[in-house]
Structures are given as C-alpha cells and as structure tokens.
Amino acid sequence: MKNTKGQNLALYLPIAVLIGYVVWWLGINLANWPSRENYTDTYSLVALTGSIAGIIVGKKWGLFRSRFGRTLSFFAVGLFMQFLGQFIYGLYFRIGHVELAFPSVGDIPFLLSGVFYTLAIYSLLKVIVHKGSIFKPRAVLVASAALTLLLSWLMYISFLHLAIHDERGTIYSVVNAAYPIIQ
C-alpha cells in the first residue's frame, strides 16, 4: 500500500517536532537560551504529534477493527493521555500559579496512559503470538505474569512500602502506589 500525503506528513511531523525540541533543549543547556519553563510546558506537543500520527497511520490498519490497528490505536491514545496530563499540569502552573500540583486532576490522564500502554502491549502480543508461531501463548503469558510479580515484589521491598505510608493522607498514598504499579 502506498502512503498518502497526509500519512507521509503524519510520519514526518513528530520527527520534525522532536528535532526542534532537541535543538531547543541543547540551546537551553549549552548556550543558556531562555525559556526553560516554556520548553517544559510545551514539550507535550511531541506526545500530541505522535498521537495524531498514530491515529492517522492506525487508520490504514483499521484502527480498533484489526489487531495491529488496535495496537497502534492504544499507543496513540496513551500518548494523547500523556499530552493531556502535561497540558493540565501546564495550566496549573501558568494559570493557577501552582508549582507542584500533586495529586491533581492531571494525574488521571498520566495514570490512564499506563493502562493504554499496557493494552497496546497486550494487543501487540496477540499480533506476535499466534498458532504456529515460535512463541507459545501460554508460555509467554506465564513468563510475563511471573516477571510482573517478581518486579512488583522487588518494587515493594525497594521503595513502594515507603510511599504507601505517606503522612500527608490517603490520596497521596494511593497515587504514590498507583504510579509504579500501573507504569
């Protein structure tokens, strides 16, 4: 299948935006350019352009109607949630003059992005693991579950038990625990 002009733009726009932000970052850190706060507040545009590109390219694969299209769509929605979370935090900072809004409404899309990335990886596994492939679905599922449980246990004994007992209140404890578990 040949890409249309819109699909070609969708593929190159995120790369162009990323290159622009890398140059900006280098300018801030090596040449003392101003606008560190503007950089931080607008960097989410990289995720937004990636999300738009994912939806445009995902249309070619049928979006949620095919396995690979579903994978691309979940990644695109996850990127959009990243954009939305950072946008909300930018609004808190710029309009509300809140340095660190934690926990806040902005945490909801950030946490949802992990859910959508997990769904995307699950969909990708369904694309890769099929009957007749070298990967055995049950073996992949058992290995994934065992590794996830091992990593969760290691996270808990390393630092999560400290975050769960936050003296600031229950909501802090819940969000502190939710981030590493979902991500």
Secondary structure, DSSP 4 states (H G I P E B T S, - for coil): -PPPHHHHHHHHHHHHHHHHHHHHHHHHHHS--S-HHHHHHHTHHHHHHHHHHHHHHHHHTTGGGSHHHHHHHHHHHHHHHHHHHHHHHHHHHHTS--S---SSTTHHHHHHHHHHHHHHHHHHHHHH--TTSSS-HHHHHHHHHHHHHHHHHHHIIIIIHHHHS-TT-HHHHHHHHHHHHH-
